[in-house]
Amino acid sequence: MTAYKNLGGNSNVLSYELGEDSIHVVFKSGTHRNYLYNHVSPGKAIVERMKALAIQGHGLNSYISTTVKSNFAKKW
């Protein structure tokens, strides 16, 4: 896992792991803290944008809450 840079200072994202066709995001709080997003759900374009935001260290939490919402492949 890679620690999320959280350049904005107020993200609930703790860390992430990039896969070839997926991103696993770990949140600091919530009932379920691990979420997997892949090319099937929510789709390739969205996952690739999420990967770019994760690497950038800014905007991932906002993008998930406004665009991706509950469109994930798995949570635990």
mmCIF file of the N, C-alpha and C atoms, coordinates in Angstrom:
data_MODEL
# 
_entry.id   MODEL 
# 
loop_
_atom_site.group_PDB 
_atom_site.id 
_atom_site.type_symbol 
_atom_site.label_atom_id 
_atom_site.label_alt_id 
_atom_site.label_comp_id 
_atom_site.label_asym_id 
_atom_site.label_entity_id 
_atom_site.label_seq_id 
_atom_site.pdbx_PDB_ins_code 
_atom_site.Cartn_x 
_atom_site.Cartn_y 
_atom_site.Cartn_z 
_atom_site.occupancy 
_atom_site.B_iso_or_equiv 
_atom_site.pdbx_formal_charge 
_atom_site.auth_seq_id 
_atom_site.auth_comp_id 
_atom_site.auth_asym_id 
_atom_site.auth_atom_id 
_atom_site.pdbx_PDB_model_num 
ATOM 1   N N  . MET A 1 1  ? 0.837   -1.180 0.000   1.00 0.00 ? 1  MET A N  1 
ATOM 2   C CA . MET A 1 1  ? 0.000   0.000  0.000   1.00 0.00 ? 1  MET A CA 1 
ATOM 3   C C  . MET A 1 1  ? 0.885   1.249  0.000   1.00 0.00 ? 1  MET A C  1 
ATOM 4   N N  . THR A 1 2  ? 0.378   2.255  -0.641  1.00 0.00 ? 2  THR A N  1 
ATOM 5   C CA . THR A 1 2  ? 1.062   3.539  -0.705  1.00 0.00 ? 2  THR A CA 1 
ATOM 6   C C  . THR A 1 2  ? 0.261   4.542  0.109   1.00 0.00 ? 2  THR A C  1 
ATOM 7   N N  . ALA A 1 3  ? 0.917   5.258  0.987   1.00 0.00 ? 3  ALA A N  1 
ATOM 8   C CA . ALA A 1 3  ? 0.237   6.290  1.776   1.00 0.00 ? 3  ALA A CA 1 
ATOM 9   C C  . ALA A 1 3  ? -0.245  7.398  0.846   1.00 0.00 ? 3  ALA A C  1 
ATOM 10  N N  . TYR A 1 4  ? -1.480  7.820  1.041   1.00 0.00 ? 4  TYR A N  1 
ATOM 11  C CA . TYR A 1 4  ? -2.035  8.914  0.244   1.00 0.00 ? 4  TYR A CA 1 
ATOM 12  C C  . TYR A 1 4  ? -1.444  10.227 0.750   1.00 0.00 ? 4  TYR A C  1 
ATOM 13  N N  . LYS A 1 5  ? -0.941  11.062 -0.138  1.00 0.00 ? 5  LYS A N  1 
ATOM 14  C CA . LYS A 1 5  ? -0.264  12.304 0.247   1.00 0.00 ? 5  LYS A CA 1 
ATOM 15  C C  . LYS A 1 5  ? -1.190  13.310 0.920   1.00 0.00 ? 5  LYS A C  1 
ATOM 16  N N  . ASN A 1 6  ? -2.460  13.322 0.557   1.00 0.00 ? 6  ASN A N  1 
ATOM 17  C CA . ASN A 1 6  ? -3.446  14.210 1.181   1.00 0.00 ? 6  ASN A CA 1 
ATOM 18  C C  . ASN A 1 6  ? -2.979  15.665 1.188   1.00 0.00 ? 6  ASN A C  1 
ATOM 19  N N  . LEU A 1 7  ? -2.623  16.156 0.024   1.00 0.00 ? 7  LEU A N  1 
ATOM 20  C CA . LEU A 1 7  ? -2.103  17.515 -0.092  1.00 0.00 ? 7  LEU A CA 1 
ATOM 21  C C  . LEU A 1 7  ? -3.114  18.578 0.300   1.00 0.00 ? 7  LEU A C  1 
ATOM 22  N N  . GLY A 1 8  ? -4.412  18.252 0.201   1.00 0.00 ? 8  GLY A N  1 
ATOM 23  C CA . GLY A 1 8  ? -5.446  19.196 0.622   1.00 0.00 ? 8  GLY A CA 1 
ATOM 24  C C  . GLY A 1 8  ? -5.628  19.228 2.126   1.00 0.00 ? 8  GLY A C  1 
ATOM 25  N N  . GLY A 1 9  ? -5.162  18.182 2.810   1.00 0.00 ? 9  GLY A N  1 
ATOM 26  C CA . GLY A 1 9  ? -5.192  18.156 4.267   1.00 0.00 ? 9  GLY A CA 1 
ATOM 27  C C  . GLY A 1 9  ? -6.460  17.653 4.918   1.00 0.00 ? 9  GLY A C  1 
ATOM 28  N N  . ASN A 1 10 ? -7.501  17.363 4.149   1.00 0.00 ? 10 ASN A N  1 
ATOM 29  C CA . ASN A 1 10 ? -8.765  16.969 4.787   1.00 0.00 ? 10 ASN A CA 1 
ATOM 30  C C  . ASN A 1 10 ? -9.388  15.722 4.164   1.00 0.00 ? 10 ASN A C  1 
ATOM 31  N N  . SER A 1 11 ? -8.587  14.862 3.587   1.00 0.00 ? 11 SER A N  1 
ATOM 32  C CA . SER A 1 11 ? -9.102  13.673 2.916   1.00 0.00 ? 11 SER A CA 1 
ATOM 33  C C  . SER A 1 11 ? -9.330  12.528 3.894   1.00 0.00 ? 11 SER A C  1 
ATOM 34  N N  . ASN A 1 12 ? -10.339 11.728 3.609   1.00 0.00 ? 12 ASN A N  1 
ATOM 35  C CA . ASN A 1 12 ? -10.596 10.516 4.380   1.00 0.00 ? 12 ASN A CA 1 
ATOM 36  C C  . ASN A 1 12 ? -9.807  9.330  3.804   1.00 0.00 ? 12 ASN A C  1 
ATOM 37  N N  . VAL A 1 13 ? -9.095  9.522  2.697   1.00 0.00 ? 13 VAL A N  1 
ATOM 38  C CA . VAL A 1 13 ? -8.299  8.459  2.096   1.00 0.00 ? 13 VAL A CA 1 
ATOM 39  C C  . VAL A 1 13 ? -6.999  8.313  2.885   1.00 0.00 ? 13 VAL A C  1 
ATOM 40  N N  . LEU A 1 14 ? -6.707  7.093  3.309   1.00 0.00 ? 14 LEU A N  1 
ATOM 41  C CA . LEU A 1 14 ? -5.497  6.802  4.069   1.00 0.00 ? 14 LEU A CA 1 
ATOM 42  C C  . LEU A 1 14 ? -4.392  6.276  3.159   1.00 0.00 ? 14 LEU A C  1 
ATOM 43  N N  . SER A 1 15 ? -4.735  5.295  2.310   1.00 0.00 ? 15 SER A N  1 
ATOM 44  C CA . SER A 1 15 ? -3.749  4.702  1.426   1.00 0.00 ? 15 SER A CA 1 
ATOM 45  C C  . SER A 1 15 ? -4.434  4.073  0.220   1.00 0.00 ? 15 SER A C  1 
ATOM 46  N N  . TYR A 1 16 ? -3.608  3.629  -0.728  1.00 0.00 ? 16 TYR A N  1 
ATOM 47  C CA . TYR A 1 16 ? -4.143  3.031  -1.943  1.00 0.00 ? 16 TYR A CA 1 
ATOM 48  C C  . TYR A 1 16 ? -3.126  2.046  -2.505  1.00 0.00 ? 16 TYR A C  1 
ATOM 49  N N  . GLU A 1 17 ? -3.623  1.153  -3.343  1.00 0.00 ? 17 GLU A N  1 
ATOM 50  C CA . GLU A 1 17 ? -2.764  0.222  -4.058  1.00 0.00 ? 17 GLU A CA 1 
ATOM 51  C C  . GLU A 1 17 ? -3.260  0.131  -5.495  1.00 0.00 ? 17 GLU A C  1 
ATOM 52  N N  . LEU A 1 18 ? -2.369  0.356  -6.434  1.00 0.00 ? 18 LEU A N  1 
ATOM 53  C CA . LEU A 1 18 ? -2.723  0.328  -7.846  1.00 0.00 ? 18 LEU A CA 1 
ATOM 54  C C  . LEU A 1 18 ? -2.540  -1.067 -8.416  1.00 0.00 ? 18 LEU A C  1 
ATOM 55  N N  . GLY A 1 19 ? -3.516  -1.526 -9.170  1.00 0.00 ? 19 GLY A N  1 
ATOM 56  C CA . GLY A 1 19 ? -3.411  -2.763 -9.915  1.00 0.00 ? 19 GLY A CA 1 
ATOM 57  C C  . GLY A 1 19 ? -3.453  -2.425 -11.395 1.00 0.00 ? 19 GLY A C  1 
ATOM 58  N N  . GLU A 1 20 ? -3.242  -3.402 -12.233 1.00 0.00 ? 20 GLU A N  1 
ATOM 59  C CA . GLU A 1 20 ? -3.261  -3.153 -13.676 1.00 0.00 ? 20 GLU A CA 1 
ATOM 60  C C  . GLU A 1 20 ? -4.603  -2.594 -14.123 1.00 0.00 ? 20 GLU A C  1 
ATOM 61  N N  . ASP A 1 21 ? -5.694  -3.147 -13.587 1.00 0.00 ? 21 ASP A N  1 
ATOM 62  C CA . ASP A 1 21 ? -7.039  -2.692 -13.972 1.00 0.00 ? 21 ASP A CA 1 
ATOM 63  C C  . ASP A 1 21 ? -7.889  -2.339 -12.759 1.00 0.00 ? 21 ASP A C  1 
ATOM 64  N N  . SER A 1 22 ? -7.214  -1.933 -11.663 1.00 0.00 ? 22 SER A N  1 
ATOM 65  C CA . SER A 1 22 ? -7.966  -1.646 -10.444 1.00 0.00 ? 22 SER A CA 1 
ATOM 66  C C  . SER A 1 22 ? -7.213  -0.691 -9.528  1.00 0.00 ? 22 SER A C  1 
ATOM 67  N N  . ILE A 1 23 ? -7.941  -0.203 -8.535  1.00 0.00 ? 23 ILE A N  1 
ATOM 68  C CA . ILE A 1 23 ? -7.353  0.554  -7.438  1.00 0.00 ? 23 ILE A CA 1 
ATOM 69  C C  . ILE A 1 23 ? -8.071  0.132  -6.163  1.00 0.00 ? 23 ILE A C  1 
ATOM 70  N N  . HIS A 1 24 ? -7.288  -0.166 -5.141  1.00 0.00 ? 24 HIS A N  1 
ATOM 71  C CA . HIS A 1 24 ? -7.791  -0.528 -3.816  1.00 0.00 ? 24 HIS A CA 1 
ATOM 72  C C  . HIS A 1 24 ? -7.550  0.702  -2.952  1.00 0.00 ? 24 HIS A C  1 
ATOM 73  N N  . VAL A 1 25 ? -8.615  1.236  -2.363  1.00 0.00 ? 25 VAL A N  1 
ATOM 74  C CA . VAL A 1 25 ? -8.518  2.439  -1.545  1.00 0.00 ? 25 VAL A CA 1 
ATOM 75  C C  . VAL A 1 25 ? -8.879  2.094  -0.106  1.00 0.00 ? 25 VAL A C  1 
ATOM 76  N N  . VAL A 1 26 ? -8.061  2.558  0.832   1.00 0.00 ? 26 VAL A N  1 
ATOM 77  C CA . VAL A 1 26 ? -8.338  2.377  2.259   1.00 0.00 ? 26 VAL A CA 1 
ATOM 78  C C  . VAL A 1 26 ? -8.668  3.746  2.837   1.00 0.00 ? 26 VAL A C  1 
ATOM 79  N N  . PHE A 1 27 ? -9.825  3.819  3.497   1.00 0.00 ? 27 PHE A N  1 
ATOM 80  C CA . PHE A 1 27 ? -10.277 5.061  4.112   1.00 0.00 ? 27 PHE A CA 1 
ATOM 81  C C  . PHE A 1 27 ? -9.946  5.067  5.600   1.00 0.00 ? 27 PHE A C  1 
ATOM 82  N N  . LYS A 1 28 ? -9.803  6.248  6.180   1.00 0.00 ? 28 LYS A N  1 
ATOM 83  C CA . LYS A 1 28 ? -9.476  6.399  7.596   1.00 0.00 ? 28 LYS A CA 1 
ATOM 84  C C  . LYS A 1 28 ? -10.636 5.985  8.490   1.00 0.00 ? 28 LYS A C  1 
ATOM 85  N N  . SER A 1 29 ? -11.859 6.222  8.032   1.00 0.00 ? 29 SER A N  1 
ATOM 86  C CA . SER A 1 29 ? -13.024 5.923  8.865   1.00 0.00 ? 29 SER A CA 1 
ATOM 87  C C  . SER A 1 29 ? -14.159 5.383  8.012   1.00 0.00 ? 29 SER A C  1 
ATOM 88  N N  . GLY A 1 30 ? -15.156 4.848  8.681   1.00 0.00 ? 30 GLY A N  1 
ATOM 89  C CA . GLY A 1 30 ? -16.311 4.293  8.001   1.00 0.00 ? 30 GLY A CA 1 
ATOM 90  C C  . GLY A 1 30 ? -16.518 2.850  8.406   1.00 0.00 ? 30 GLY A C  1 
ATOM 91  N N  . THR A 1 31 ? -17.720 2.345  8.208   1.00 0.00 ? 31 THR A N  1 
ATOM 92  C CA . THR A 1 31 ? -18.041 0.962  8.539   1.00 0.00 ? 31 THR A CA 1 
ATOM 93  C C  . THR A 1 31 ? -17.155 0.014  7.754   1.00 0.00 ? 31 THR A C  1 
ATOM 94  N N  . HIS A 1 32 ? -17.062 0.255  6.473   1.00 0.00 ? 32 HIS A N  1 
ATOM 95  C CA . HIS A 1 32 ? -16.157 -0.497 5.602   1.00 0.00 ? 32 HIS A CA 1 
ATOM 96  C C  . HIS A 1 32 ? -15.047 0.459  5.199   1.00 0.00 ? 32 HIS A C  1 
ATOM 97  N N  . ARG A 1 33 ? -13.810 0.057  5.401   1.00 0.00 ? 33 ARG A N  1 
ATOM 98  C CA . ARG A 1 33 ? -12.699 0.961  5.127   1.00 0.00 ? 33 ARG A CA 1 
ATOM 99  C C  . ARG A 1 33 ? -11.928 0.609  3.863   1.00 0.00 ? 33 ARG A C  1 
ATOM 100 N N  . ASN A 1 34 ? -12.116 -0.597 3.332   1.00 0.00 ? 34 ASN A N  1 
ATOM 101 C CA . ASN A 1 34 ? -11.422 -1.052 2.130   1.00 0.00 ? 34 ASN A CA 1 
ATOM 102 C C  . ASN A 1 34 ? -12.396 -1.132 0.959   1.00 0.00 ? 34 ASN A C  1 
ATOM 103 N N  . TYR A 1 35 ? -12.036 -0.489 -0.130  1.00 0.00 ? 35 TYR A N  1 
ATOM 104 C CA . TYR A 1 35 ? -12.883 -0.502 -1.329  1.00 0.00 ? 35 TYR A CA 1 
ATOM 105 C C  . TYR A 1 35 ? -12.026 -0.829 -2.544  1.00 0.00 ? 35 TYR A C  1 
ATOM 106 N N  . LEU A 1 36 ? -12.554 -1.696 -3.386  1.00 0.00 ? 36 LEU A N  1 
ATOM 107 C CA . LEU A 1 36 ? -11.894 -2.047 -4.630  1.00 0.00 ? 36 LEU A CA 1 
ATOM 108 C C  . LEU A 1 36 ? -12.717 -1.503 -5.787  1.00 0.00 ? 36 LEU A C  1 
ATOM 109 N N  . TYR A 1 37 ? -12.059 -0.804 -6.672  1.00 0.00 ? 37 TYR A N  1 
ATOM 110 C CA . TYR A 1 37 ? -12.672 -0.253 -7.880  1.00 0.00 ? 37 TYR A CA 1 
ATOM 111 C C  . TYR A 1 37 ? -11.910 -0.856 -9.058  1.00 0.00 ? 37 TYR A C  1 
ATOM 112 N N  . ASN A 1 38 ? -12.619 -1.309 -10.086 1.00 0.00 ? 38 ASN A N  1 
ATOM 113 C CA . ASN A 1 38 ? -11.921 -1.918 -11.219 1.00 0.00 ? 38 ASN A CA 1 
ATOM 114 C C  . ASN A 1 38 ? -12.546 -1.512 -12.547 1.00 0.00 ? 38 ASN A C  1 
ATOM 115 N N  . HIS A 1 39 ? -12.008 -2.045 -13.634 1.00 0.00 ? 39 HIS A N  1 
ATOM 116 C CA . HIS A 1 39 ? -12.467 -1.669 -14.974 1.00 0.00 ? 39 HIS A CA 1 
ATOM 117 C C  . HIS A 1 39 ? -13.892 -2.117 -15.253 1.00 0.00 ? 39 HIS A C  1 
ATOM 118 N N  . VAL A 1 40 ? -14.409 -3.049 -14.463 1.00 0.00 ? 40 VAL A N  1 
ATOM 119 C CA . VAL A 1 40 ? -15.808 -3.471 -14.609 1.00 0.00 ? 40 VAL A CA 1 
ATOM 120 C C  . VAL A 1 40 ? -16.720 -2.521 -13.838 1.00 0.00 ? 40 VAL A C  1 
ATOM 121 N N  . SER A 1 41 ? -16.372 -2.238 -12.609 1.00 0.00 ? 41 SER A N  1 
ATOM 122 C CA . SER A 1 41 ? -17.180 -1.365 -11.763 1.00 0.00 ? 41 SER A CA 1 
ATOM 123 C C  . SER A 1 41 ? -16.264 -0.462 -10.957 1.00 0.00 ? 41 SER A C  1 
ATOM 124 N N  . PRO A 1 42 ? -16.186 0.780  -11.260 1.00 0.00 ? 42 PRO A N  1 
ATOM 125 C CA . PRO A 1 42 ? -17.081 1.640  -12.006 1.00 0.00 ? 42 PRO A CA 1 
ATOM 126 C C  . PRO A 1 42 ? -16.737 1.840  -13.482 1.00 0.00 ? 42 PRO A C  1 
ATOM 127 N N  . GLY A 1 43 ? -15.664 1.207  -13.953 1.00 0.00 ? 43 GLY A N  1 
ATOM 128 C CA . GLY A 1 43 ? -15.295 1.344  -15.362 1.00 0.00 ? 43 GLY A CA 1 
ATOM 129 C C  . GLY A 1 43 ? -13.882 1.868  -15.539 1.00 0.00 ? 43 GLY A C  1 
ATOM 130 N N  . LYS A 1 44 ? -13.336 1.577  -16.700 1.00 0.00 ? 44 LYS A N  1 
ATOM 131 C CA . LYS A 1 44 ? -11.930 1.896  -16.988 1.00 0.00 ? 44 LYS A CA 1 
ATOM 132 C C  . LYS A 1 44 ? -11.616 3.383  -16.877 1.00 0.00 ? 44 LYS A C  1 
ATOM 133 N N  . ALA A 1 45 ? -12.395 4.238  -17.494 1.00 0.00 ? 45 ALA A N  1 
ATOM 134 C CA . ALA A 1 45 ? -12.095 5.680  -17.487 1.00 0.00 ? 45 ALA A CA 1 
ATOM 135 C C  . ALA A 1 45 ? -12.089 6.243  -16.068 1.00 0.00 ? 45 ALA A C  1 
ATOM 136 N N  . ILE A 1 46 ? -13.051 5.833  -15.276 1.00 0.00 ? 46 ILE A N  1 
ATOM 137 C CA . ILE A 1 46 ? -13.138 6.331  -13.903 1.00 0.00 ? 46 ILE A CA 1 
ATOM 138 C C  . ILE A 1 46 ? -11.976 5.812  -13.072 1.00 0.00 ? 46 ILE A C  1 
ATOM 139 N N  . VAL A 1 47 ? -11.654 4.535  -13.200 1.00 0.00 ? 47 VAL A N  1 
ATOM 140 C CA . VAL A 1 47 ? -10.549 3.960  -12.436 1.00 0.00 ? 47 VAL A CA 1 
ATOM 141 C C  . VAL A 1 47 ? -9.225  4.616  -12.823 1.00 0.00 ? 47 VAL A C  1 
ATOM 142 N N  . GLU A 1 48 ? -9.022  4.859  -14.088 1.00 0.00 ? 48 GLU A N  1 
ATOM 143 C CA . GLU A 1 48 ? -7.779  5.507  -14.511 1.00 0.00 ? 48 GLU A CA 1 
ATOM 144 C C  . GLU A 1 48 ? -7.683  6.926  -13.965 1.00 0.00 ? 48 GLU A C  1 
ATOM 145 N N  . ARG A 1 49 ? -8.803  7.629  -13.891 1.00 0.00 ? 49 ARG A N  1 
ATOM 146 C CA . ARG A 1 49 ? -8.815  8.970  -13.288 1.00 0.00 ? 49 ARG A CA 1 
ATOM 147 C C  . ARG A 1 49 ? -8.505  8.880  -11.796 1.00 0.00 ? 49 ARG A C  1 
ATOM 148 N N  . MET A 1 50 ? -9.075  7.876  -11.129 1.00 0.00 ? 50 MET A N  1 
ATOM 149 C CA . MET A 1 50 ? -8.815  7.670  -9.699  1.00 0.00 ? 50 MET A CA 1 
ATOM 150 C C  . MET A 1 50 ? -7.328  7.387  -9.460  1.00 0.00 ? 50 MET A C  1 
ATOM 151 N N  . LYS A 1 51 ? -6.725  6.586  -10.324 1.00 0.00 ? 51 LYS A N  1 
ATOM 152 C CA . LYS A 1 51 ? -5.297  6.293  -10.204 1.00 0.00 ? 51 LYS A CA 1 
ATOM 153 C C  . LYS A 1 51 ? -4.475  7.576  -10.315 1.00 0.00 ? 51 LYS A C  1 
ATOM 154 N N  . ALA A 1 52 ? -4.807  8.408  -11.278 1.00 0.00 ? 52 ALA A N  1 
ATOM 155 C CA . ALA A 1 52 ? -4.076  9.666  -11.475 1.00 0.00 ? 52 ALA A CA 1 
ATOM 156 C C  . ALA A 1 52 ? -4.213  10.570 -10.247 1.00 0.00 ? 52 ALA A C  1 
ATOM 157 N N  . LEU A 1 53 ? -5.416  10.663 -9.692  1.00 0.00 ? 53 LEU A N  1 
ATOM 158 C CA . LEU A 1 53 ? -5.635  11.484 -8.504  1.00 0.00 ? 53 LEU A CA 1 
ATOM 159 C C  . LEU A 1 53 ? -4.890  10.921 -7.295  1.00 0.00 ? 53 LEU A C  1 
ATOM 160 N N  . ALA A 1 54 ? -4.853  9.592  -7.181  1.00 0.00 ? 54 ALA A N  1 
ATOM 161 C CA . ALA A 1 54 ? -4.134  8.963  -6.070  1.00 0.00 ? 54 ALA A CA 1 
ATOM 162 C C  . ALA A 1 54 ? -2.646  9.301  -6.142  1.00 0.00 ? 54 ALA A C  1 
ATOM 163 N N  . ILE A 1 55 ? -2.073  9.180  -7.311  1.00 0.00 ? 55 ILE A N  1 
ATOM 164 C CA . ILE A 1 55 ? -0.654  9.491  -7.497  1.00 0.00 ? 55 ILE A CA 1 
ATOM 165 C C  . ILE A 1 55 ? -0.385  10.971 -7.239  1.00 0.00 ? 55 ILE A C  1 
ATOM 166 N N  . GLN A 1 56 ? -1.304  11.810 -7.683  1.00 0.00 ? 56 GLN A N  1 
ATOM 167 C CA . GLN A 1 56 ? -1.203  13.263 -7.489  1.00 0.00 ? 56 GLN A CA 1 
ATOM 168 C C  . GLN A 1 56 ? -1.284  13.622 -6.008  1.00 0.00 ? 56 GLN A C  1 
ATOM 169 N N  . GLY A 1 57 ? -2.065  12.844 -5.228  1.00 0.00 ? 57 GLY A N  1 
ATOM 170 C CA . GLY A 1 57 ? -2.199  13.102 -3.796  1.00 0.00 ? 57 GLY A CA 1 
ATOM 171 C C  . GLY A 1 57 ? -3.217  14.149 -3.441  1.00 0.00 ? 57 GLY A C  1 
ATOM 172 N N  . HIS A 1 58 ? -4.114  14.443 -4.374  1.00 0.00 ? 58 HIS A N  1 
ATOM 173 C CA . HIS A 1 58 ? -5.112  15.487 -4.132  1.00 0.00 ? 58 HIS A CA 1 
ATOM 174 C C  . HIS A 1 58 ? -6.358  15.222 -4.959  1.00 0.00 ? 58 HIS A C  1 
ATOM 175 N N  . GLY A 1 59 ? -7.530  15.276 -4.340  1.00 0.00 ? 59 GLY A N  1 
ATOM 176 C CA . GLY A 1 59 ? -8.790  15.198 -5.061  1.00 0.00 ? 59 GLY A CA 1 
ATOM 177 C C  . GLY A 1 59 ? -9.443  13.826 -5.137  1.00 0.00 ? 59 GLY A C  1 
ATOM 178 N N  . LEU A 1 60 ? -8.789  12.781 -4.644  1.00 0.00 ? 60 LEU A N  1 
ATOM 179 C CA . LEU A 1 60 ? -9.354  11.439 -4.767  1.00 0.00 ? 60 LEU A CA 1 
ATOM 180 C C  . LEU A 1 60 ? -10.624 11.271 -3.951  1.00 0.00 ? 60 LEU A C  1 
ATOM 181 N N  . ASN A 1 61 ? -10.617 11.692 -2.703  1.00 0.00 ? 61 ASN A N  1 
ATOM 182 C CA . ASN A 1 61 ? -11.802 11.546 -1.855  1.00 0.00 ? 61 ASN A CA 1 
ATOM 183 C C  . ASN A 1 61 ? -12.991 12.298 -2.445  1.00 0.00 ? 61 ASN A C  1 
ATOM 184 N N  . SER A 1 62 ? -12.775 13.504 -2.915  1.00 0.00 ? 62 SER A N  1 
ATOM 185 C CA . SER A 1 62 ? -13.845 14.302 -3.522  1.00 0.00 ? 62 SER A CA 1 
ATOM 186 C C  . SER A 1 62 ? -14.390 13.641 -4.781  1.00 0.00 ? 62 SER A C  1 
ATOM 187 N N  . TYR A 1 63 ? -13.500 13.119 -5.599  1.00 0.00 ? 63 TYR A N  1 
ATOM 188 C CA . TYR A 1 63 ? -13.916 12.446 -6.835  1.00 0.00 ? 63 TYR A CA 1 
ATOM 189 C C  . TYR A 1 63 ? -14.761 11.215 -6.520  1.00 0.00 ? 63 TYR A C  1 
ATOM 190 N N  . ILE A 1 64 ? -14.348 10.456 -5.520  1.00 0.00 ? 64 ILE A N  1 
ATOM 191 C CA . ILE A 1 64 ? -15.119 9.276  -5.129  1.00 0.00 ? 64 ILE A CA 1 
ATOM 192 C C  . ILE A 1 64 ? -16.497 9.689  -4.623  1.00 0.00 ? 64 ILE A C  1 
ATOM 193 N N  . SER A 1 65 ? -16.558 10.691 -3.764  1.00 0.00 ? 65 SER A N  1 
ATOM 194 C CA . SER A 1 65 ? -17.838 11.067 -3.171  1.00 0.00 ? 65 SER A CA 1 
ATOM 195 C C  . SER A 1 65 ? -18.775 11.773 -4.145  1.00 0.00 ? 65 SER A C  1 
ATOM 196 N N  . THR A 1 66 ? -18.248 12.437 -5.161  1.00 0.00 ? 66 THR A N  1 
ATOM 197 C CA . THR A 1 66 ? -19.126 13.151 -6.093  1.00 0.00 ? 66 THR A CA 1 
ATOM 198 C C  . THR A 1 66 ? -19.407 12.399 -7.389  1.00 0.00 ? 66 THR A C  1 
ATOM 199 N N  . THR A 1 67 ? -18.467 11.588 -7.847  1.00 0.00 ? 67 THR A N  1 
ATOM 200 C CA . THR A 1 67 ? -18.606 10.917 -9.145  1.00 0.00 ? 67 THR A CA 1 
ATOM 201 C C  . THR A 1 67 ? -18.802 9.412  -9.012  1.00 0.00 ? 67 THR A C  1 
ATOM 202 N N  . VAL A 1 68 ? -17.947 8.769  -8.264  1.00 0.00 ? 68 VAL A N  1 
ATOM 203 C CA . VAL A 1 68 ? -17.962 7.309  -8.167  1.00 0.00 ? 68 VAL A CA 1 
ATOM 204 C C  . VAL A 1 68 ? -19.083 6.832  -7.255  1.00 0.00 ? 68 VAL A C  1 
ATOM 205 N N  . LYS A 1 69 ? -19.249 7.504  -6.142  1.00 0.00 ? 69 LYS A N  1 
ATOM 206 C CA . LYS A 1 69 ? -20.269 7.192  -5.125  1.00 0.00 ? 69 LYS A CA 1 
ATOM 207 C C  . LYS A 1 69 ? -20.215 5.724  -4.736  1.00 0.00 ? 69 LYS A C  1 
ATOM 208 N N  . SER A 1 70 ? -21.300 4.984  -4.859  1.00 0.00 ? 70 SER A N  1 
ATOM 209 C CA . SER A 1 70 ? -21.332 3.581  -4.414  1.00 0.00 ? 70 SER A CA 1 
ATOM 210 C C  . SER A 1 70 ? -21.047 2.598  -5.551  1.00 0.00 ? 70 SER A C  1 
ATOM 211 N N  . ASN A 1 71 ? -20.447 3.079  -6.613  1.00 0.00 ? 71 ASN A N  1 
ATOM 212 C CA . ASN A 1 71 ? -20.145 2.229  -7.764  1.00 0.00 ? 71 ASN A CA 1 
ATOM 213 C C  . ASN A 1 71 ? -18.759 1.604  -7.598  1.00 0.00 ? 71 ASN A C  1 
ATOM 214 N N  . PHE A 1 72 ? -18.665 0.590  -6.768  1.00 0.00 ? 72 PHE A N  1 
ATOM 215 C CA . PHE A 1 72 ? -17.410 -0.102 -6.489  1.00 0.00 ? 72 PHE A CA 1 
ATOM 216 C C  . PHE A 1 72 ? -17.567 -1.577 -6.773  1.00 0.00 ? 72 PHE A C  1 
ATOM 217 N N  . ALA A 1 73 ? -16.472 -2.289 -6.885  1.00 0.00 ? 73 ALA A N  1 
ATOM 218 C CA . ALA A 1 73 ? -16.506 -3.724 -7.161  1.00 0.00 ? 73 ALA A CA 1 
ATOM 219 C C  . ALA A 1 73 ? -16.666 -4.527 -5.875  1.00 0.00 ? 73 ALA A C  1 
ATOM 220 N N  . LYS A 1 74 ? -16.036 -4.054 -4.785  1.00 0.00 ? 74 LYS A N  1 
ATOM 221 C CA . LYS A 1 74 ? -16.055 -4.806 -3.533  1.00 0.00 ? 74 LYS A CA 1 
ATOM 222 C C  . LYS A 1 74 ? -15.722 -3.876 -2.383  1.00 0.00 ? 74 LYS A C  1 
ATOM 223 N N  . LYS A 1 75 ? -16.301 -4.148 -1.217  1.00 0.00 ? 75 LYS A N  1 
ATOM 224 C CA . LYS A 1 75 ? -15.936 -3.419 -0.002  1.00 0.00 ? 75 LYS A CA 1 
ATOM 225 C C  . LYS A 1 75 ? -15.846 -4.405 1.153   1.00 0.00 ? 75 LYS A C  1 
ATOM 226 N N  . TRP A 1 76 ? -14.950 -4.112 2.085   1.00 0.00 ? 76 TRP A N  1 
ATOM 227 C CA . TRP A 1 76 ? -14.805 -4.951 3.266   1.00 0.00 ? 76 TRP A CA 1 
ATOM 228 C C  . TRP A 1 76 ? -14.202 -4.164 4.410   1.00 0.00 ? 76 TRP A C  1 
# 
